[in-house]
Amino acid sequence: MTLHLLKLAVGIEHLDQLKERQDRFKNAAGNFQHTTRMFPKREAELLDGGSMFWVMKRLVSVRQTIIALYREKDPEGRGYCVIELAPEHVPVAPQRKRPFQGWRYLKSEDAPKDLTSMDGYIDPDMPPDMRAELVRIGLI
């Protein structure tokens, strides 16, 4: 069964900022590498089509496909996890989320749907600030 990760994009207010930050962590294949202290225990489920869902300004708003998970060590010998992410950012139906630390597992049935698959429910070209405000007041 596919499982996803939910992660706060700390200090990021919109997708362009996320892309700009991730551009600094591209590998030779053009994929993004995100590092985190803990290695997910449910690796097989994440690699079975899972995505990293990003929370920006208290809204889940975009996802990236998880390509691989690697165990690495820093110069002091402490282990960490590298999550390799596809470079494509897929907008999803906005979903409110309270702040949390680290990352959380997200079941497929609880994951927001891609905007492109919502049959006109939300215009994927809608400015993110407008979409966020409509979610905040409960219209979408």
WOKAJO-V30118 format. One record per residue. N is the residue number from 1. D_CENTER is the distance of its C-alpha to the mean C-alpha in Angstrom with 2 decimals. Layout:
BEGIN
n->[N & N]
d_center->[D_CENTER & D_CENTER]
END
This chain:
BEGIN
n->[1 & 2 & 3 & 4 & 5 & 6 & 7 & 8 & 9 & 10 & 11 & 12 & 13 & 14 & 15 & 16 & 17 & 18 & 19 & 20 & 21 & 22 & 23 & 24 & 25 & 26 & 27 & 28 & 29 & 30 & 31 & 32 & 33 & 34 & 35 & 36 & 37 & 38 & 39 & 40 & 41 & 42 & 43 & 44 & 45 & 46 & 47 & 48 & 49 & 50 & 51 & 52 & 53 & 54 & 55 & 56 & 57 & 58 & 59 & 60 & 61 & 62 & 63 & 64 & 65 & 66 & 67 & 68 & 69 & 70 & 71 & 72 & 73 & 74 & 75 & 76 & 77 & 78 & 79 & 80 & 81 & 82 & 83 & 84 & 85 & 86 & 87 & 88 & 89 & 90 & 91 & 92 & 93 & 94 & 95 & 96 & 97 & 98 & 99 & 100 & 101 & 102 & 103 & 104 & 105 & 106 & 107 & 108 & 109 & 110 & 111 & 112 & 113 & 114 & 115 & 116 & 117 & 118 & 119 & 120 & 121 & 122 & 123 & 124 & 125 & 126 & 127 & 128 & 129 & 130 & 131 & 132 & 133 & 134 & 135 & 136 & 137 & 138 & 139 & 140]
d_center->[18.62 & 14.96 & 12.53 & 8.76 & 6.96 & 5.98 & 5.82 & 7.89 & 8.06 & 11.75 & 14.25 & 12.10 & 13.54 & 12.55 & 10.79 & 13.81 & 13.47 & 9.96 & 11.59 & 14.67 & 13.36 & 11.65 & 14.95 & 16.70 & 15.03 & 15.74 & 17.82 & 20.94 & 19.30 & 17.11 & 13.81 & 11.58 & 12.10 & 10.25 & 12.84 & 13.15 & 16.51 & 16.31 & 16.14 & 14.83 & 18.03 & 16.78 & 16.07 & 17.88 & 15.95 & 12.53 & 14.31 & 15.83 & 13.37 & 10.24 & 6.62 & 3.43 & 2.65 & 3.17 & 6.91 & 9.44 & 13.09 & 12.75 & 11.03 & 7.93 & 8.19 & 5.98 & 4.26 & 5.54 & 8.26 & 9.12 & 12.61 & 14.16 & 14.49 & 17.37 & 19.55 & 20.95 & 23.41 & 23.88 & 27.43 & 28.49 & 27.63 & 24.72 & 22.13 & 18.39 & 15.55 & 14.05 & 10.90 & 11.55 & 9.00 & 10.59 & 11.39 & 10.91 & 8.51 & 9.23 & 10.01 & 10.09 & 12.86 & 12.36 & 12.54 & 13.89 & 12.71 & 14.97 & 14.28 & 14.02 & 14.17 & 12.26 & 9.74 & 10.74 & 11.27 & 10.67 & 13.53 & 13.51 & 16.05 & 14.05 & 10.90 & 11.21 & 12.95 & 12.32 & 14.52 & 16.56 & 17.61 & 18.84 & 22.29 & 22.63 & 21.25 & 19.29 & 19.98 & 16.90 & 18.90 & 19.33 & 18.73 & 15.58 & 18.05 & 20.21 & 17.54 & 16.51 & 20.26 & 20.96 & 18.45 & 19.97 & 23.43 & 22.64 & 23.44 & 20.29]
END
